[in-house]
Structure formats: structure tokens, C-alpha cells
Amino acid sequence: MDITNEPTTVRAGRREWLGLAVLALPILLISVDFSVLNLALPKLASDLAPNSSQQLWILDIYGFMIAGFLITMGTLGDRIGRRRLMLCGAAAFGACSVLAAYAASPGMLITARALMGVAGATLAPSGLALIGTMFADPKQRAAAVAAFTSCFMGGAIIGPIAGGVLLAHFWWGSVFLLAVPVMLLLLIAGPLLLPEYRNPDAGRLDILSVALSLAAILPTVYGITELSRNTHQPLAWASVALGALVFGAFVLRQRTLQQPLLELRLFSNRIFRGAFTLSLLVGAVQGGSILMINLYLQTVLGYSTLRAGLWMVPPAVAMLLTIGLGPALARTIRPAYITAAGLTVAALGYALITQVNTTTGLPALIIGFAIAMAGIGPGLALGYDLVLGAAPAEMAGSASATAETGGQFGVAAGVAVLGSIGAAVYRAHMPAPMALPPIPAGQAHESIAGAITVAHDVPPTLRYEVLESARTAFTTGLHTVAAIGAVVFIALAALAIVELRQALPSNKIQPDNT
């Protein structure tokens, strides 16, 4: 049913809240799929024997395709119907998950993961846009967006736990089959509980714009991801440059179209522009800091991937607990002040991380990062709610996808930029032991992973010197990244007050009855 021209019920009822549960579960699974494969990789590598390049593509292609297709899928949902697109994506995601679970070769698994990414890109923007349709009352919509966002964070918590349990009893493909019952539930309950919405005045999808968006986003994200591993890669730099050039062509194309793929007029709205900028830069700080914290846990403290993942659960829980706080406070306090206060708290958390040492740093690290994540939580849901409120109803899918793409791109950029800064600080503070030959000394100086490898092949008396120097140098890099995060978050707090100050408390916003 197309409800474009029908009146909306101001207060959502039981059907809408049940529909929200149906929308939120697939988002949880998408988040789980981002993290669970890291745990499955050792068993997967033993079974399929992928080379190092194939292993990287198995891990990365899913995120690449989601980032590349978000804008296209958000706009496509506005045109053909958001529920229709979501159900098609759910069916494809479930089928591709089965294909991935029973992949017989690395190439087959890479293909399945790529298709899962394309299908996954249909779910988040359509889900957020449908929330805007189902919950016309601003207070209810804010609570619904908070619940929806919490499920994404819930996936980060469930991923390591569920993955560890499954991999302890079943083969590596079992982690992909988690998605099948959830997608079946969405296919069955979606037509009964979710409304349909499409823009009746939308024209055809501009295929050239789709091609240009993919040709801009995919090489850029690929190049940034590769540069985060090694900055001395001409192909990665060329990919970023190509993406930037094509993005320029994409923007010019959008300016000439009456019905563009990306509605650039959205950025003339101060609230939308501010929410997008915050999503981009918060994502960048989080991406880089999570990389450094995970490496600290695994290389400085020597934890396994699973153990390191489990230590990341408390910070994720801290964010989960505060996500709902933002909409509750926003009933009487302007979102700008709530977001700014949260970002200031997050800056204090990063300041605490700068006090971490190489031996007893775990409590300060986890407490500091938990404080940071708790500070980000209130503004996270508010940001997506502000995006929905700032965009016209017919552009809600495109607006949601644009904000989510900003967050995805920010994470990738943060991993590359802050990861490179951390690596540069490591090299600047890592003395090469005089007793090492030139080649192993160079390995130890290049990265902490190289130092650990070298330490296994040297006498015990020299091993301690290499490892201690490497751990100290890496911890200094972590301090630098955390300090940058603290400064950036203070600046973002000021930006939130400037850009979001026009947004009113939800109890002063008139519900949309159109």
C-alpha cells in the first residue's frame, strides 16, 4: 500500500512498535557480520587456504560494498518503495549468507560477501526512513531511532560472544547462518507490520549517477583501507586520487539533474549539515582509536583476537546504556547542548587513555574508552533523529543513507589517518637495538608486529629489549591518537552548539500530521 498522500497517525501504536522490532533485528545482524568474521578467519583459512590478499578481501569486501551502495539504495527506496526494497534486500542477504556459509573456495566466499554487502546496504537507510514514516510524533520517533541505533551497537556486543560460542561447536560457516532466521522473520512479518512509502514524484534512477557514486566511493574506501596497513602503496594513493576526481564529476552531475541521486540541497540545511559532519568526524576518531586499542590489546598485552574482542564489550555496553539518554533529555533540552556535553565527556575518556602504560594499562584503557563511548551515545541517536527531522519525507531514505555513508567513510578515513599517525609515532620512538642485523632491525623499527616476529628469532637477552622498546613505542602512538581524539571531540562539541542550536526540544516540536 502506498501511503504517500494519506494522513499519518500522530501517535504510534502497538503495530508500529512491533514493526520497529522487525526493523531493528536485521540491523543487529549487519553489525554482527562486521565483527564476527575476524574470529572465524583462523578456521576459515585452514579450510579454504586463501592467500594473504584473498584473506584481506574476505574481511574487507563486505564493508566496501555497504559503503559504496548506501546512497544508491537510500535513493532507490525513495523511488520504488522502502518496504519493497528492504524485503528484497532481506531475501538476498539471507540467500547470500547461505552461499557464504557453504563456500567451497576463497573466490566463492569473496563473491558471497560482496553480494551480502550490496544487500545489507538496502536495510539501514530503508529502516531509518520507515521509522520516520511510522513515528510522526517527535518524542516517539526519537525513542524509536534510539532503539534502532542501539541494535547496531548490540551487534558489536553480541558478535564476539555469539561467534565464539558457534566456533567452539560448529564449522566457520555457522557464523553466517545467524542471518537466515532473522531475514525470514523480516520477510514474513514485514508485509504485515511495516507501511510502504515512496515518493510519487520521483523520476527514474539516473544510472550514470549510480556508476559515478560507486566509482567515487569504492576506490576511495579501498585506497584508505590499504593505506592504513601500509602508506607506501602507489596503487592505494592512486585509488584515493581517482575516487576524489570521480566524486567531483559526481557532484557536477547532481547539480545538473532535476531529481539527483544525492540531493545536495540537504547540505544547505544547517541541522542536516551539522549532523552529517559530526557523524563523519566522530566515525573517524572512533575508527582510528578502535584500531589502536585492538592492536594494543593484541600486541602490547598479547591477548588473543577473541579475548581482545571481549574486552571491547564493556565500552560497547556503556554506549548502549547511554544511547536512549539523548532522546529522553531532548524532550526538554536542546539536542545541541546534549550532544556537546556528551562529546566533552568523550574527550575526558580519551584524555584518560593517554595515561595507559605498557604493563598495567588495561583498567585505564577500558575505563577511558567506556567513558568515551558513553559520551558519544546520547548524540548518536539524536544525530540520526535530526537527519530524519531535517529532511523532507520524500527524501528520508536518501538523507539517512547520506548520513550513514558519512559515518562509514569517516571510520575508514580514521583508520587510515590515525593509524598512520600512530605508526609514525611508533617509528619515531622505536630505537633499533644495536645488536640486531640491518634487516631484522628494519622490521622491528617498521611496526610492532615486525618487532614481535623478530623477537621470536633472537636470544632471550635481546628479546626483552626488542619487545619492551616496541611496546613502549606503540603505547606512545596510542597516547598520541587518544590526545588527538580528545582535542577533536572538544572542537566537535563547539561545532554541535553552533550547527545544531536551531533544533528544538522534542516537546516543543509540532507532530507532522501530513
C-alpha positions in Angstrom: 0.0 0.0 0.0 1.4 3.4 -0.9 0.6 5.9 1.9 2.3 8.9 0.3 -0.9 11.0 0.3 -2.6 9.6 3.3 -2.8 11.2 6.7 -0.5 9.8 9.3 -1.5 8.8 12.8 0.2 11.2 15.3 0.8 8.6 18.0 2.2 5.2 17.0 0.5 2.2 18.4 1.4 -1.5 19.1 1.7 -2.3 15.4 4.3 0.4 14.8 6.4 -0.7 17.9 6.2 -4.4 16.7 7.3 -3.1 13.3 10.3 -1.4 14.9 11.4 -4.7 16.4 11.2 -6.3 12.9 13.3 -3.4 11.5 15.9 -3.5 14.3 16.8 -7.2 14.2 18.4 -7.1 10.7 20.4 -4.1 11.7 21.8 -6.1 14.6 22.8 -8.9 12.2 24.6 -6.5 9.9 26.6 -5.2 12.9 27.4 -8.8 13.9 28.7 -9.6 10.4 31.2 -6.7 10.7 33.0 -8.3 13.6 32.3 -12.0 13.7 34.4 -12.9 10.7 37.6 -11.8 12.4 37.0 -14.7 14.9 36.2 -17.2 12.1 39.3 -16.3 10.0 41.7 -18.9 11.5 39.3 -21.8 10.9 38.3 -20.4 7.5 42.0 -20.1 6.5 42.7 -23.6 7.5 39.8 -24.9 5.4 39.8 -22.8 2.3 43.6 -21.9 2.3 43.2 -18.3 1.0 46.4 -16.4 0.2 47.1 -13.1 2.1 45.4 -11.0 -0.5 42.3 -13.1 -0.5 42.1 -13.0 3.3 42.0 -9.2 3.2 39.3 -9.2 0.5 37.2 -11.7 2.6 37.4 -9.3 5.5 37.0 -6.0 3.7 34.7 -6.5 0.7 31.6 -6.6 2.8 32.2 -3.1 4.3 33.4 -1.8 0.9 30.1 -2.8 -0.8 27.9 -1.5 2.0 29.7 1.9 1.9 29.5 2.0 -1.9 25.8 1.2 -2.2 24.2 3.1 0.7 23.4 6.3 -1.2 22.1 4.4 -4.2 19.9 2.1 -2.1 18.6 5.0 0.0 17.5 6.9 -3.1 16.2 3.8 -4.7 14.0 3.1 -1.7 12.5 6.6 -2.0 11.6 5.8 -5.6 10.4 2.2 -5.7 9.2 1.9 -2.1 11.2 1.5 1.1 9.5 -1.6 2.4 9.7 -3.3 -1.0 13.5 -2.6 -1.3 14.1 -3.8 2.3 12.3 -7.1 1.7 14.2 -7.7 -1.5 17.4 -6.9 0.3 16.5 -9.2 3.2 15.8 -12.1 0.8 19.1 -11.5 -1.0 21.0 -11.2 2.3 19.7 -14.5 3.6 20.4 -16.3 0.4 24.0 -14.9 0.1 24.6 -15.8 3.8 23.9 -19.4 3.0 26.2 -19.1 -0.1 28.9 -17.7 2.2 28.4 -20.5 4.8 28.9 -23.2 2.3 31.6 -21.5 0.1 34.0 -24.0 -1.3 36.7 -21.6 -2.4 38.1 -18.2 -1.4 36.7 -16.7 -4.6 33.2 -18.0 -3.9 33.3 -16.6 -0.3 34.6 -13.2 -1.6 31.7 -13.1 -4.1 29.1 -14.0 -1.4 30.5 -11.4 1.0 30.3 -8.8 -1.8 26.7 -9.6 -2.5 25.9 -9.6 1.2 27.3 -6.0 1.3 25.1 -4.9 -1.6 22.0 -6.5 0.1 23.0 -5.1 3.5 23.1 -1.6 2.1 19.3 -1.8 1.5 18.4 -2.4 5.1 19.7 0.5 7.2 18.6 3.5 5.1 15.2 2.0 4.4 14.8 1.1 8.1 15.6 4.6 9.3 13.4 6.2 6.7 10.4 3.9 7.6 10.8 4.9 11.2 10.2 8.5 10.1 7.0 7.3 8.4 5.8 5.1 11.3 6.5 7.6 14.1 5.2 11.0 13.3 5.3 12.2 16.9 8.8 13.7 17.6 9.2 12.1 21.0 8.2 8.6 19.8 10.4 9.0 16.7 13.4 9.9 18.9 12.8 6.9 21.1 12.4 4.6 18.0 15.6 5.9 16.4 17.4 5.3 19.7 16.2 1.7 19.9 17.1 1.2 16.2 20.6 2.6 16.8 21.0 0.5 20.0 20.6 -2.7 18.0 23.5 -1.8 15.8 25.7 -1.4 19.0 24.1 -4.6 20.3 25.6 -6.4 17.3 29.1 -5.2 18.3 28.5 -6.8 21.7 26.8 -10.0 20.5 29.3 -10.6 17.7 32.3 -11.8 19.6 30.2 -13.7 22.1 28.0 -15.5 19.6 30.9 -16.0 17.2 33.0 -17.6 20.0 30.2 -20.0 21.0 29.4 -21.0 17.5 33.0 -21.6 16.5 33.6 -23.7 19.6 30.9 -26.2 18.5 30.5 -25.8 14.7 32.4 -25.0 11.5 33.3 -21.5 10.4 30.3 -21.2 8.1 27.9 -21.3 11.0 28.5 -17.6 11.8 26.9 -16.7 8.5 23.8 -18.8 9.2 22.8 -16.5 12.1 21.2 -14.2 9.5 18.9 -16.7 7.9 16.1 -16.9 10.6 16.2 -13.2 11.2 15.8 -12.4 7.5 13.0 -15.0 7.3 11.2 -13.2 10.1 11.5 -9.9 8.3 10.1 -11.4 5.1 7.1 -12.9 7.0 6.3 -10.0 9.4 7.4 -7.1 7.2 4.4 -7.0 4.9 2.1 -7.3 8.0 3.7 -4.7 10.2 5.6 -2.2 8.0 4.0 0.5 5.9 5.0 1.2 2.4 6.3 4.7 1.4 7.6 6.0 -1.9 8.0 9.4 -3.4 5.2 9.6 -6.1 7.0 12.5 -7.9 10.4 10.7 -8.1 11.7 10.1 -11.6 13.9 7.3 -12.8 17.1 6.4 -11.1 20.0 8.1 -13.0 22.3 5.2 -13.9 25.2 7.4 -14.7 25.0 8.9 -11.2 24.9 5.4 -9.7 28.0 4.5 -11.6 29.8 7.7 -10.6 28.9 7.2 -7.0 30.3 3.7 -6.9 33.4 4.8 -8.9 34.0 7.5 -6.3 33.3 5.7 -3.1 34.7 2.2 -3.7 38.2 3.2 -4.8 38.4 5.8 -2.1 37.4 3.4 0.7 39.7 0.7 -0.8 42.6 3.1 -1.0 42.2 4.5 2.5 41.9 0.9 3.9 45.1 -0.2 2.2 46.9 3.0 3.3 46.0 2.2 6.9 48.1 -1.0 6.5 51.0 0.5 4.6 51.3 4.1 3.4 54.0 3.1 0.9 51.5 1.9 -1.7 51.3 3.8 -5.0 48.1 1.9 -6.1 46.3 2.9 -2.9 47.2 6.6 -3.3 46.1 6.4 -7.0 42.8 4.8 -5.8 42.1 7.7 -3.4 43.0 10.3 -6.1 40.8 8.5 -8.6 37.9 8.5 -6.1 38.3 12.2 -5.4 38.3 13.0 -9.1 35.2 10.9 -9.8 33.5 12.4 -6.8 34.0 15.9 -8.3 32.3 14.6 -11.5 29.5 13.1 -9.5 28.8 16.4 -7.7 28.7 18.2 -11.0 26.3 15.6 -12.4 24.0 16.1 -9.4 23.9 19.8 -10.0 22.5 19.3 -13.5 19.7 16.9 -12.6 16.2 17.8 -11.5 16.0 14.6 -9.5 19.5 13.8 -8.4 20.8 10.6 -6.8 22.2 12.8 -3.9 20.2 15.8 -3.1 22.9 18.4 -2.5 20.2 20.9 -1.2 20.1 18.9 2.0 23.5 20.4 2.9 22.1 23.9 2.9 20.1 22.9 6.0 22.4 23.7 9.0 21.0 20.9 11.2 21.5 18.2 8.5 25.0 19.6 7.7 25.9 19.6 11.3 24.6 16.1 12.0 26.5 14.8 8.9 29.7 16.5 9.9 29.5 15.1 13.4 28.8 11.6 12.0 31.8 11.8 9.7 34.3 13.1 12.3 33.1 11.0 15.3 33.3 8.0 13.0 36.9 9.0 12.1 38.0 9.3 15.7 36.3 6.0 16.6 37.7 4.1 13.7 41.3 5.1 14.4 41.1 4.7 18.1 39.4 1.2 17.9 42.2 0.1 15.6 44.9 1.3 18.0 43.1 -0.1 21.1 42.7 -3.5 19.4 46.4 -3.6 18.4 47.4 -2.6 22.0 45.4 -5.4 23.4 46.8 -8.0 21.0 50.4 -6.8 20.6 51.3 -4.9 23.8 49.3 -7.1 26.2 49.5 -10.2 24.0 45.7 -11.1 24.0 44.1 -13.4 21.5 41.6 -11.9 19.0 38.7 -13.4 21.0 39.9 -12.1 24.3 40.6 -8.6 22.8 37.1 -8.6 21.3 35.6 -9.5 24.7 37.4 -6.6 26.4 35.8 -4.3 23.8 32.3 -5.4 25.1 32.2 -3.1 28.2 32.7 0.1 26.2 30.0 -1.0 23.7 27.7 -1.7 26.7 28.5 1.8 28.0 27.4 3.3 24.7 24.3 1.1 24.6 23.2 2.3 28.0 23.5 6.0 27.1 22.0 5.9 23.6 18.5 6.2 25.0 19.5 9.0 27.3 19.8 11.5 24.4 16.2 11.3 23.3 14.9 11.4 26.9 16.8 14.5 27.7 15.9 16.1 24.4 12.3 16.4 25.4 13.3 19.4 27.5 16.9 20.3 26.5 18.1 21.3 23.0 19.9 18.5 21.2 22.9 20.8 20.6 23.6 21.0 24.3 23.1 17.3 24.9 25.4 16.4 22.1 28.1 18.9 23.1 28.0 17.7 26.7 28.4 14.1 25.6 31.3 14.9 23.3 33.0 16.7 26.2 32.6 13.6 28.4 34.0 11.6 25.5 37.1 13.9 25.3 37.7 13.2 29.0 37.6 9.5 28.3 40.3 9.9 25.6 42.3 12.0 28.0 42.3 9.1 30.4 43.6 6.8 27.7 46.7 9.0 27.4 47.7 7.7 30.9 47.8 4.0 29.8 51.2 2.2 30.3 52.7 -1.0 28.8 52.1 -3.3 31.7 49.1 -2.3 33.9 47.3 -0.2 31.4 44.2 -2.3 30.9 42.0 -0.7 33.5 42.7 2.9 32.4 42.2 1.8 28.7 38.9 0.1 29.2 37.5 2.7 31.6 38.7 5.5 29.5 37.2 4.1 26.3 34.0 3.2 28.1 33.7 6.8 29.2 34.3 7.9 25.6 31.7 5.6 24.2 29.2 6.6 26.9 29.7 10.2 25.9 29.1 9.5 22.2 25.9 7.6 22.9 23.4 10.4 23.6 24.4 12.3 20.4 24.4 9.2 18.2 20.7 8.6 18.2 20.0 12.3 18.3 22.1 12.8 15.2 20.0 10.3 13.1 16.8 11.7 14.5 17.9 15.2 13.5 18.7 13.9 10.0 15.2 12.5 9.7 13.6 15.7 11.1 15.6 18.0 8.8 14.9 16.1 5.5 11.6 16.2 3.6 9.6 13.0 3.9 10.2 12.1 0.3 14.0 12.4 0.8 14.2 10.5 4.1 15.8 7.4 2.5 18.4 9.5 0.7 19.1 11.6 3.8 19.6 8.6 6.0 21.9 6.9 3.5 24.0 10.1 3.2 24.4 10.3 6.9 25.3 6.6 7.2 27.8 6.9 4.3 29.4 9.8 6.1 29.9 7.6 9.2 31.2 4.7 7.1 33.6 6.9 5.2 34.7 8.6 8.5 35.6 5.2 10.0 37.7 4.2 7.0 39.4 7.6 6.9 40.1 7.5 10.7 41.6 4.0 10.4 44.0 5.3 7.7 44.8 8.7 9.1 45.0 8.0 12.8 46.5 4.5 12.1 49.2 6.2 10.1 49.9 8.8 12.8 50.2 6.0 15.4 52.6 4.1 13.1 54.7 7.2 12.5 54.9 7.9 16.2 55.9 4.3 16.8 58.8 4.6 14.2 59.9 7.8 15.7 60.2 6.3 19.2 61.4 2.8 18.3 65.2 2.5 18.6 66.7 -0.4 16.7 68.8 -2.4 19.1 72.4 -2.2 18.0 72.9 -6.0 18.3 70.4 -6.7 15.5 71.4 -7.2 11.9 70.1 -4.5 9.5 67.1 -6.5 8.0 65.5 -7.6 11.3 66.3 -4.2 12.8 64.4 -2.6 10.0 61.5 -5.0 10.6 61.4 -4.1 14.3 61.5 -0.4 13.5 58.7 -0.6 10.9 55.9 -2.0 13.1 55.2 -3.7 16.4 54.1 -6.8 14.6 57.5 -6.9 12.9 59.2 -6.4 16.3 57.3 -9.4 17.7 58.3 -11.5 14.8 61.9 -10.5 15.1 61.8 -11.2 18.9 61.0 -14.8 18.3 64.3 -15.4 16.5 66.8 -13.6 18.8 68.4 -14.7 22.0 66.4 -14.2 25.2 68.6 -11.4 26.5 67.9 -9.4 23.3 64.3 -10.4 23.1 63.3 -8.5 26.2 65.0 -5.3 24.8 63.2 -5.6 21.5 59.8 -6.3 22.9 60.0 -3.6 25.6 61.1 -0.9 23.2 58.3 -1.9 20.7 55.6 -1.9 23.4 56.7 1.5 24.8 56.9 3.0 21.3 53.4 1.7 20.4 51.9 2.9 23.6 53.3 6.3 22.8 51.5 6.1 19.5 48.3 5.2 21.3 48.7 8.2 23.6 49.1 10.5 20.6 45.9 9.1 18.9 44.0 9.4 22.1 45.2 13.0 22.6 44.1 13.9 19.0 40.7 12.3 19.8 40.3 14.4 22.9 41.1 17.6 21.0 38.8 16.8 18.1 35.9 15.9 20.4 36.2 19.3 22.2 36.1 21.0 18.8 33.1 18.9 17.8 31.3 19.9 21.0 31.7 23.5 19.9 30.6 22.7 16.4 27.5 20.9 17.7 26.4 24.0 19.6 26.9 26.2 16.5 25.3 24.0 13.9 22.5 22.3 15.9 21.4 25.1 18.0 18.2 25.7 15.9 16.9 22.2 16.8 14.2 22.5 19.4 13.5 20.1 22.3 11.0 17.4 21.1 8.2 18.6 23.4 8.2 21.9 21.5 8.1 20.4 18.0 4.7 20.0 16.4 3.9 16.5 15.2 3.7 16.0 11.5 0.1 15.4 10.5 0.6 15.5 6.8 
